[in-house]
């Protein structure tokens, strides 16, 4: 603390080096007088904000040494995982050292596969606290657990493997989002069509809807609505990949040969199904669009005339 720092509207203090360790969050009630508190499991950032207004946006960015963005946290987001709690004066925030997890979709229920991105490889990183156009930037370090024999190369191999799996799960989930959107469009389109005049196109829409539903249920078990439902209905391709991601970050070690073989096997299964999805989107949907235009189907229809006063 000095006059130069206290004269600023905000300041991000340089954190101590953070050890990448496997630890729990503690035990017992936080109000227990005889129990101590573990050090936060992550990088502890301390910062202060002056003249904080209700509409003031404050952002904390985590970057790798090259300046590539890893995570963004701010006080205005509605995404719980990315929320930065900010108050006037002193603040602290713990980054759990994790990169973003996989993309999610409405109704997603996975079994034993929490959506946790891979942890940062030991090394040097940057953090930026942004308020309007003013930025406070610092460097910090993530240090390997000195009790482990894991090499830097092995940490990197684990990270690269987990990123590959994460991105593949995201591909599956993006397909789920896209298919759900098209099916909604189909439902709306059918409401604007005449059952007799557009009989052939309605049959084609039903055919495509059935194809997409089959693909949805091949990629993800859509019957799973609660976390115990997979005991009844099982899991599909996306959950098998997501579990692999969870399984291979239980410790600090490179992926096993079996894990990589499994990743390739399940990724190939997913690619087969995604190719079918893409075929519908790239070939059958454009053909249906062409027929809609040729038939002159009006999406916005006025069914009742507005009476003049």
C-alpha positions as a Markdown table, in Angstrom:
| # | Residue | x | y | z |
|---|---|---|---|---|
| 1 | Unk | 0.0 | 0.0 | 0.0 |
| 2 | Unk | 1.4 | 3.4 | -1.0 |
| 3 | Unk | 0.2 | 6.7 | -2.3 |
| 4 | Unk | 0.6 | 5.7 | -5.9 |
| 5 | Unk | -1.7 | 2.7 | -5.4 |
| 6 | Unk | -4.3 | 4.4 | -3.2 |
| 7 | Unk | -4.7 | 7.2 | -5.7 |
| 8 | Unk | -6.0 | 4.8 | -8.3 |
| 9 | Unk | -9.7 | 4.1 | -8.9 |
| 10 | Unk | -8.8 | 0.4 | -8.7 |
| 11 | Unk | -5.8 | -1.9 | -8.2 |
| 12 | Unk | -5.1 | -5.6 | -8.6 |
| 13 | Unk | -2.4 | -6.8 | -6.3 |
| 14 | Unk | 0.2 | -9.4 | -7.4 |
| 15 | Unk | -0.8 | -12.8 | -5.8 |
| 16 | Unk | 1.6 | -15.2 | -4.2 |
| 17 | Unk | 2.6 | -18.2 | -6.4 |
| 18 | Unk | -0.2 | -20.8 | -6.3 |
| 19 | Unk | 0.5 | -24.5 | -5.9 |
| 20 | Unk | -1.5 | -26.8 | -8.1 |
| 21 | Unk | -2.5 | -29.4 | -5.5 |
| 22 | Unk | -5.2 | -31.9 | -5.0 |
| 23 | Unk | -7.1 | -30.7 | -2.0 |
| 24 | Unk | -10.7 | -30.5 | -0.7 |
| 25 | Unk | -12.5 | -27.3 | 0.4 |
| 26 | Unk | -12.3 | -28.3 | 4.1 |
| 27 | Unk | -14.8 | -29.8 | 6.5 |
| 28 | Unk | -17.4 | -29.0 | 9.1 |
| 29 | Unk | -19.3 | -25.8 | 9.6 |
| 30 | Unk | -17.6 | -22.5 | 8.7 |
| 31 | Unk | -18.6 | -21.2 | 12.1 |
| 32 | Unk | -16.8 | -23.9 | 14.1 |
| 33 | Unk | -14.4 | -22.2 | 16.4 |
| 34 | Unk | -12.0 | -25.1 | 16.8 |
| 35 | Unk | -11.5 | -25.8 | 13.1 |
| 36 | Unk | -9.1 | -23.9 | 10.9 |
| 37 | Unk | -9.7 | -23.0 | 7.3 |
| 38 | Unk | -7.7 | -24.5 | 4.4 |
| 39 | Unk | -5.9 | -22.1 | 2.1 |
| 40 | Unk | -8.1 | -21.4 | -0.9 |
| 41 | Unk | -7.6 | -24.1 | -3.6 |
| 42 | Unk | -6.5 | -21.9 | -6.4 |
| 43 | Unk | -5.0 | -18.5 | -7.2 |
| 44 | Unk | -6.0 | -15.8 | -4.6 |
| 45 | Unk | -6.4 | -12.4 | -6.2 |
| 46 | Unk | -6.9 | -9.3 | -3.9 |
| 47 | Unk | -8.1 | -6.1 | -5.4 |
| 48 | Unk | -9.9 | -2.9 | -4.4 |
| 49 | Unk | -12.4 | -0.7 | -6.2 |
| 50 | Unk | -13.2 | 2.9 | -5.5 |
| 51 | Unk | -16.5 | 4.8 | -6.3 |
| 52 | Unk | -18.3 | 1.6 | -7.3 |
| 53 | Unk | -21.7 | 2.5 | -8.9 |
| 54 | Unk | -24.6 | 0.1 | -9.4 |
| 55 | Unk | -24.0 | 0.0 | -13.2 |
| 56 | Unk | -20.2 | -0.3 | -12.9 |
| 57 | Unk | -18.8 | -3.3 | -14.8 |
| 58 | Unk | -15.7 | -4.9 | -13.5 |
| 59 | Unk | -13.9 | -7.7 | -15.3 |
| 60 | Unk | -11.1 | -10.0 | -14.3 |
| 61 | Unk | -9.4 | -11.7 | -17.3 |
| 62 | Unk | -7.0 | -14.7 | -17.0 |
| 63 | Unk | -4.5 | -15.0 | -19.8 |
| 64 | Unk | -1.7 | -17.4 | -20.7 |
| 65 | Unk | 1.9 | -16.1 | -21.2 |
| 66 | Unk | 1.2 | -15.3 | -24.9 |
| 67 | Unk | -1.9 | -13.2 | -23.9 |
| 68 | Unk | -4.4 | -15.7 | -25.1 |
| 69 | Unk | -7.6 | -15.5 | -23.0 |
| 70 | Unk | -8.3 | -18.4 | -20.7 |
| 71 | Unk | -11.2 | -17.2 | -18.5 |
| 72 | Unk | -13.3 | -14.1 | -18.0 |
| 73 | Unk | -15.2 | -13.2 | -14.8 |
| 74 | Unk | -17.3 | -10.1 | -14.3 |
| 75 | Unk | -19.8 | -8.7 | -11.9 |
| 76 | Unk | -22.6 | -8.3 | -14.4 |
| 77 | Unk | -22.8 | -11.8 | -15.9 |
| 78 | Unk | -25.8 | -14.1 | -15.2 |
| 79 | Unk | -23.6 | -17.2 | -15.6 |
| 80 | Unk | -22.9 | -18.4 | -12.1 |
| 81 | Unk | -19.5 | -19.9 | -12.9 |
| 82 | Unk | -18.2 | -16.7 | -14.3 |
| 83 | Unk | -19.6 | -14.4 | -11.6 |
| 84 | Unk | -17.1 | -11.9 | -10.0 |
| 85 | Unk | -18.5 | -10.6 | -6.7 |
| 86 | Unk | -17.4 | -7.0 | -6.3 |
| 87 | Unk | -18.1 | -4.5 | -3.6 |
| 88 | Unk | -16.7 | -1.0 | -2.7 |
| 89 | Unk | -13.2 | -1.1 | -1.3 |
| 90 | Unk | -11.5 | -4.5 | -0.6 |
| 91 | Unk | -12.2 | -7.6 | -2.6 |
| 92 | Unk | -10.8 | -11.1 | -3.2 |
| 93 | Unk | -11.4 | -13.8 | -5.8 |
| 94 | Unk | -10.1 | -17.3 | -6.1 |
| 95 | Unk | -9.5 | -18.7 | -9.6 |
| 96 | Unk | -9.6 | -22.5 | -9.4 |
| 97 | Unk | -6.9 | -22.7 | -12.1 |
| 98 | Unk | -9.4 | -24.3 | -14.5 |
| 99 | Unk | -10.0 | -23.6 | -18.2 |
| 100 | Unk | -13.6 | -23.5 | -19.3 |
| 101 | Unk | -15.5 | -26.8 | -19.4 |
| 102 | Unk | -17.5 | -28.1 | -22.3 |
| 103 | Unk | -20.5 | -26.4 | -23.9 |
| 104 | Unk | -23.9 | -27.2 | -22.2 |
| 105 | Unk | -27.4 | -27.4 | -23.6 |
| 106 | Unk | -30.9 | -27.1 | -22.1 |
| 107 | Unk | -32.0 | -30.4 | -20.5 |
| 108 | Unk | -28.4 | -31.8 | -20.3 |
| 109 | Unk | -28.1 | -34.5 | -17.6 |
| 110 | Unk | -24.9 | -36.4 | -17.4 |
| 111 | Unk | -23.9 | -39.2 | -15.1 |
| 112 | Unk | -20.8 | -38.9 | -12.9 |
| 113 | Unk | -19.3 | -36.3 | -15.3 |
| 114 | Unk | -19.1 | -32.9 | -13.7 |
| 115 | Unk | -18.4 | -30.1 | -16.2 |
| 116 | Unk | -14.9 | -29.1 | -15.0 |
| 117 | Unk | -12.3 | -27.8 | -17.5 |
| 118 | Unk | -8.7 | -29.0 | -17.2 |
| 119 | Unk | -6.5 | -27.3 | -14.7 |
| 120 | Unk | -3.8 | -24.9 | -15.8 |
| 121 | Unk | -0.3 | -26.3 | -16.6 |
| 122 | Unk | 2.3 | -25.1 | -14.1 |
| 123 | Unk | 3.9 | -21.9 | -15.5 |
| 124 | Unk | 3.5 | -18.2 | -15.7 |
| 125 | Unk | 0.2 | -16.4 | -16.4 |
| 126 | Unk | -1.3 | -12.9 | -16.6 |
| 127 | Unk | -4.4 | -11.3 | -15.0 |
| 128 | Unk | -6.1 | -8.1 | -16.0 |
| 129 | Unk | -8.6 | -6.2 | -13.9 |
| 130 | Unk | -10.6 | -4.0 | -16.3 |
| 131 | Unk | -12.9 | -1.1 | -15.3 |
| 132 | Unk | -14.3 | 0.9 | -18.1 |
| 133 | Unk | -11.1 | 1.8 | -20.2 |
| 134 | Unk | -8.7 | 1.5 | -17.3 |
| 135 | Unk | -6.7 | -1.7 | -16.7 |
| 136 | Unk | -4.6 | -3.1 | -13.9 |
| 137 | Unk | -2.4 | -6.0 | -15.0 |
| 138 | Unk | -0.1 | -8.4 | -13.1 |
| 139 | Unk | 1.9 | -11.6 | -13.7 |
| 140 | Unk | 1.5 | -14.6 | -11.5 |
| 141 | Unk | 2.7 | -18.2 | -11.4 |
| 142 | Unk | 1.1 | -21.7 | -11.0 |
| 143 | Unk | 3.6 | -24.1 | -9.4 |
| 144 | Unk | 3.5 | -27.9 | -9.5 |
| 145 | Unk | 3.1 | -29.8 | -6.3 |
| 146 | Unk | 6.8 | -30.4 | -5.3 |
| 147 | Unk | 5.9 | -33.8 | -3.8 |
| 148 | Unk | 5.0 | -35.2 | -7.3 |
| 149 | Unk | 7.4 | -36.6 | -9.9 |
| 150 | Unk | 5.2 | -35.4 | -12.8 |
| 151 | Unk | 7.3 | -33.6 | -15.4 |
| 152 | Unk | 6.3 | -30.4 | -17.3 |
| 153 | Unk | 5.9 | -32.4 | -20.4 |
| 154 | Unk | 3.5 | -34.8 | -18.7 |
| 155 | Unk | 1.4 | -31.9 | -17.3 |
| 156 | Unk | 1.2 | -30.6 | -20.9 |
| 157 | Unk | 0.3 | -34.0 | -22.3 |
| 158 | Unk | -2.6 | -34.3 | -19.8 |
| 159 | Unk | -3.8 | -30.8 | -20.6 |
| 160 | Unk | -3.7 | -31.4 | -24.4 |
| 161 | Unk | -5.6 | -34.7 | -24.0 |
| 162 | Unk | -8.3 | -33.1 | -21.8 |
| 163 | Unk | -8.8 | -30.2 | -24.2 |
| 164 | Unk | -9.3 | -32.7 | -27.1 |
| 165 | Unk | -11.9 | -34.5 | -25.1 |
| 166 | Unk | -13.6 | -31.3 | -23.9 |
| 167 | Unk | -13.8 | -29.9 | -27.5 |
| 168 | Unk | -15.3 | -33.2 | -28.7 |
| 169 | Unk | -18.0 | -33.1 | -26.0 |
| 170 | Unk | -18.7 | -29.5 | -27.0 |
| 171 | Unk | -19.2 | -30.6 | -30.7 |
| 172 | Unk | -21.7 | -33.2 | -29.5 |
| 173 | Unk | -23.6 | -30.6 | -27.5 |
| 174 | Unk | -23.6 | -28.0 | -30.2 |
| 175 | Unk | -25.2 | -30.6 | -32.5 |
| 176 | Unk | -27.9 | -31.1 | -29.8 |
| 177 | Unk | -28.5 | -27.4 | -29.7 |
| 178 | Unk | -28.7 | -27.1 | -33.5 |
| 179 | Unk | -31.1 | -30.1 | -33.8 |
| 180 | Unk | -33.4 | -28.8 | -31.1 |
| 181 | Unk | -33.5 | -25.4 | -32.9 |
| 182 | Unk | -34.4 | -26.9 | -36.2 |
| 183 | Unk | -37.1 | -29.1 | -34.6 |
| 184 | Unk | -38.7 | -25.9 | -33.1 |
| 185 | Unk | -38.6 | -24.3 | -36.5 |
| 186 | Unk | -40.3 | -27.4 | -38.0 |
| 187 | Unk | -43.1 | -27.2 | -35.4 |
| 188 | Unk | -43.7 | -23.5 | -36.2 |
| 189 | Unk | -43.5 | -24.1 | -40.0 |
| 190 | Unk | -46.1 | -26.9 | -39.7 |
| 191 | Unk | -48.5 | -24.5 | -38.0 |
| 192 | Unk | -48.4 | -22.3 | -41.1 |
| 193 | Unk | -49.1 | -25.1 | -43.7 |
| 194 | Unk | -52.3 | -26.5 | -45.1 |
| 195 | Unk | -52.7 | -30.2 | -44.4 |
| 196 | Unk | -54.0 | -31.0 | -47.9 |
| 197 | Unk | -52.2 | -28.5 | -50.0 |
| 198 | Unk | -48.8 | -29.1 | -48.4 |
| 199 | Unk | -49.2 | -32.8 | -47.7 |
| 200 | Unk | -45.9 | -33.9 | -49.2 |
| 201 | Unk | -43.9 | -31.3 | -47.4 |
| 202 | Unk | -45.5 | -32.1 | -44.1 |
| 203 | Unk | -44.6 | -35.7 | -44.6 |
| 204 | Unk | -41.0 | -34.6 | -45.4 |
| 205 | Unk | -40.9 | -32.5 | -42.2 |
| 206 | Unk | -42.1 | -35.5 | -40.2 |
| 207 | Unk | -39.4 | -37.7 | -41.8 |
| 208 | Unk | -36.7 | -35.2 | -40.9 |
| 209 | Unk | -38.0 | -34.7 | -37.4 |
| 210 | Unk | -37.8 | -38.5 | -36.9 |
| 211 | Unk | -34.3 | -38.6 | -38.2 |
| 212 | Unk | -33.1 | -35.8 | -36.0 |
| 213 | Unk | -34.8 | -37.3 | -32.9 |
| 214 | Unk | -33.0 | -40.6 | -33.6 |
| 215 | Unk | -29.7 | -38.8 | -33.9 |
| 216 | Unk | -30.4 | -36.8 | -30.7 |
| 217 | Unk | -31.0 | -40.0 | -28.8 |
| 218 | Unk | -27.9 | -41.6 | -30.3 |
| 219 | Unk | -25.7 | -38.8 | -29.1 |
| 220 | Unk | -27.4 | -38.1 | -25.8 |
| 221 | Unk | -29.8 | -40.1 | -23.6 |
| 222 | Unk | -32.7 | -37.6 | -23.7 |
| 223 | Unk | -34.8 | -39.7 | -21.3 |
| 224 | Unk | -32.4 | -38.7 | -18.5 |
| 225 | Unk | -34.2 | -35.9 | -16.6 |
| 226 | Unk | -32.6 | -36.3 | -13.2 |
| 227 | Unk | -29.1 | -37.4 | -12.0 |
| 228 | Unk | -30.3 | -40.9 | -11.1 |
| 229 | Unk | -32.2 | -41.5 | -14.4 |
| 230 | Unk | -29.0 | -42.9 | -16.1 |
| 231 | Unk | -29.3 | -45.9 | -13.7 |
| 232 | Unk | -32.5 | -46.8 | -15.6 |
| 233 | Unk | -31.8 | -45.5 | -19.1 |
| 234 | Unk | -28.0 | -45.6 | -19.4 |
| 235 | Unk | -25.8 | -43.1 | -21.1 |
| 236 | Unk | -24.8 | -42.4 | -24.7 |
| 237 | Unk | -21.8 | -41.1 | -26.7 |
| 238 | Unk | -21.5 | -37.6 | -25.1 |
| 239 | Unk | -21.6 | -39.0 | -21.6 |
| 240 | Unk | -18.9 | -41.6 | -22.3 |
| 241 | Unk | -16.6 | -38.8 | -23.5 |
| 242 | Unk | -17.5 | -36.5 | -20.7 |
| 243 | Unk | -16.8 | -39.3 | -18.1 |
| 244 | Unk | -13.4 | -39.9 | -19.8 |
| 245 | Unk | -12.7 | -36.2 | -19.2 |
| 246 | Unk | -13.6 | -36.5 | -15.5 |
| 247 | Unk | -11.7 | -39.7 | -15.1 |
| 248 | Unk | -8.4 | -38.5 | -16.6 |
| 249 | Unk | -8.1 | -35.5 | -14.3 |
| 250 | Unk | -8.4 | -37.3 | -11.0 |
| 251 | Unk | -4.6 | -36.7 | -10.6 |
| 252 | Unk | -1.6 | -35.1 | -12.2 |
| 253 | Unk | -0.5 | -37.6 | -14.8 |
| 254 | Unk | -0.4 | -38.0 | -18.6 |
| 255 | Unk | -3.2 | -39.9 | -20.3 |
| 256 | Unk | -2.9 | -43.7 | -20.3 |
| 257 | Unk | -2.6 | -45.6 | -23.6 |
| 258 | Unk | -6.1 | -47.1 | -23.0 |
| 259 | Unk | -7.6 | -43.6 | -22.3 |
| 260 | Unk | -6.3 | -42.3 | -25.7 |
| 261 | Unk | -7.5 | -45.4 | -27.5 |
| 262 | Unk | -10.9 | -45.0 | -25.9 |
| 263 | Unk | -11.0 | -41.3 | -26.9 |
| 264 | Unk | -10.3 | -42.1 | -30.5 |
| 265 | Unk | -12.9 | -44.9 | -30.6 |
| 266 | Unk | -15.7 | -42.8 | -29.1 |
| 267 | Unk | -14.7 | -39.8 | -31.1 |
| 268 | Unk | -15.0 | -41.8 | -34.3 |
| 269 | Unk | -18.5 | -43.0 | -33.2 |
| 270 | Unk | -19.5 | -39.4 | -32.6 |
| 271 | Unk | -18.1 | -38.3 | -36.0 |
| 272 | Unk | -20.2 | -40.9 | -37.7 |
| 273 | Unk | -23.4 | -39.4 | -36.1 |
| 274 | Unk | -22.3 | -35.8 | -36.7 |
| 275 | Unk | -21.8 | -36.6 | -40.4 |
| 276 | Unk | -25.5 | -37.6 | -40.5 |
| 277 | Unk | -26.5 | -34.4 | -38.8 |
| 278 | Unk | -24.4 | -32.3 | -41.2 |
| 279 | Unk | -25.9 | -34.2 | -44.2 |
| 280 | Unk | -29.4 | -33.2 | -43.1 |
| 281 | Unk | -28.4 | -29.6 | -42.5 |
| 282 | Unk | -26.3 | -29.2 | -45.7 |
| 283 | Unk | -28.5 | -31.2 | -48.1 |
| 284 | Unk | -32.1 | -31.9 | -46.9 |
| 285 | Unk | -32.8 | -28.7 | -45.1 |
| 286 | Unk | -31.8 | -26.4 | -48.1 |
| 287 | Unk | -34.0 | -28.6 | -50.4 |
| 288 | Unk | -36.9 | -28.1 | -48.0 |
| 289 | Unk | -36.3 | -24.4 | -47.9 |
| 290 | Unk | -36.4 | -24.3 | -51.7 |
| 291 | Unk | -39.8 | -26.0 | -51.7 |
| 292 | Unk | -41.1 | -23.6 | -49.1 |
| 293 | Unk | -40.1 | -20.6 | -51.3 |
| 294 | Unk | -41.5 | -22.3 | -54.5 |
| 295 | Unk | -44.9 | -22.9 | -52.7 |
| 296 | Unk | -45.0 | -19.3 | -51.5 |
| 297 | Unk | -45.7 | -20.3 | -47.9 |
| 298 | Unk | -46.1 | -17.2 | -45.8 |
| 299 | Unk | -44.5 | -17.6 | -42.4 |
| 300 | Unk | -46.3 | -14.5 | -41.0 |
| 301 | Unk | -50.0 | -14.9 | -41.7 |
| 302 | Unk | -52.8 | -12.6 | -40.6 |
| 303 | Unk | -55.8 | -14.8 | -40.0 |
| 304 | Unk | -58.2 | -12.0 | -39.0 |
| 305 | Unk | -58.7 | -8.7 | -40.6 |
| 306 | Unk | -58.3 | -5.6 | -38.5 |
| 307 | Unk | -61.6 | -3.8 | -38.3 |
| 308 | Unk | -61.5 | -0.1 | -39.2 |
| 309 | Unk | -62.9 | 2.3 | -36.5 |
